[in-house]
Amino acid sequence: MVTTSKTLSNKERLEKVWQAFQAAQKLQEDRLAWGISHVDLYVENVNGDWLENWGEEDEEELDERLLIN
């Protein structure tokens, strides 16, 4: 388990939980509205050749993409 030296206030923790709940609720609503096609809303290049190219991505590029999201 990763521990951080920063402790969150109750208000900050509640806000994080609320945001996670809203994201999960949106995902569920999209799933109900779009069916299996909802994956296209959340996954980039789902029908592409990403599986064949798995692991070829440069680590720096991956780190940059993770920081942006």
BASESE-572248 format. One record per residue (C-alpha): residue in one letter; residue number from 1; x, y, z. Coordinates in Angstrom, 2 decimals, padded with zeros to 5 digits. Example, Ala and Ser with C-alpha at 12.3 -4.5 7.8 and 13.67 -1.06 7.14 Angstrom:
% BASESE-572248
(A,1,(012.30,-004.50,007.80)),
(S,2,(013.67,-001.06,007.14)),
% end
This chain:
% BASESE-572248
(M,1,(000.00,000.00,000.00)),
(V,2,(001.27,003.46,-000.87)),
(T,3,(001.14,006.04,001.87)),
(T,4,(001.40,009.76,001.35)),
(S,5,(002.63,012.35,003.78)),
(K,6,(-000.26,014.65,002.87)),
(T,7,(-003.41,014.08,004.85)),
(L,8,(-006.70,015.16,003.39)),
(S,9,(-009.35,016.95,005.34)),
(N,10,(-012.76,015.36,005.67)),
(K,11,(-014.13,017.88,003.16)),
(E,12,(-011.43,017.02,000.60)),
(R,13,(-011.98,013.29,001.05)),
(L,14,(-015.73,013.73,000.68)),
(E,15,(-015.19,015.75,-002.50)),
(K,16,(-012.99,012.99,-003.96)),
(V,17,(-015.58,010.35,-003.11)),
(W,18,(-018.33,012.49,-004.64)),
(Q,19,(-016.34,012.95,-007.86)),
(A,20,(-015.70,009.20,-008.08)),
(F,21,(-019.39,008.52,-007.52)),
(Q,22,(-020.39,010.96,-010.25)),
(A,23,(-017.91,009.39,-012.68)),
(A,24,(-019.24,005.90,-011.92)),
(Q,25,(-022.80,007.10,-012.32)),
(K,26,(-021.98,008.70,-015.70)),
(L,27,(-020.31,005.48,-016.84)),
(Q,28,(-023.42,003.50,-015.87)),
(E,29,(-025.74,005.96,-017.62)),
(D,30,(-023.62,005.81,-020.78)),
(R,31,(-023.62,002.02,-020.61)),
(L,32,(-027.39,001.93,-020.38)),
(A,33,(-027.84,004.52,-023.14)),
(W,34,(-025.20,003.28,-025.60)),
(G,35,(-024.89,-000.42,-024.80)),
(I,36,(-021.55,-001.97,-025.73)),
(S,37,(-020.79,001.09,-027.87)),
(H,38,(-020.19,003.11,-024.67)),
(V,39,(-016.65,001.73,-024.72)),
(D,40,(-015.92,004.00,-027.69)),
(L,41,(-016.66,006.99,-025.45)),
(Y,42,(-014.01,005.99,-022.91)),
(V,43,(-011.31,004.09,-024.82)),
(E,44,(-009.22,005.71,-027.52)),
(N,45,(-008.60,003.61,-030.65)),
(V,46,(-010.57,000.64,-029.32)),
(N,47,(-010.79,-000.94,-032.78)),
(G,48,(-007.19,-000.21,-033.73)),
(D,49,(-004.05,-002.32,-033.62)),
(W,50,(-003.17,-001.43,-030.04)),
(L,51,(-002.88,-005.07,-028.99)),
(E,52,(-000.36,-005.88,-031.70)),
(N,53,(001.73,-002.85,-030.69)),
(W,54,(001.48,-003.45,-026.94)),
(G,55,(004.69,-002.50,-025.15)),
(E,56,(006.23,-000.60,-028.06)),
(E,57,(005.33,002.75,-026.62)),
(D,58,(008.19,004.77,-025.17)),
(E,59,(008.00,005.10,-021.37)),
(E,60,(008.43,008.89,-021.50)),
(E,61,(005.49,009.19,-023.88)),
(L,62,(003.40,007.04,-021.58)),
(D,63,(004.38,009.12,-018.54)),
(E,64,(003.40,012.31,-020.40)),
(R,65,(000.01,010.84,-021.32)),
(L,66,(-000.59,009.80,-017.70)),
(L,67,(000.28,013.26,-016.43)),
(I,68,(-002.14,014.90,-018.89)),
(N,69,(-005.05,012.72,-017.76)),
% end
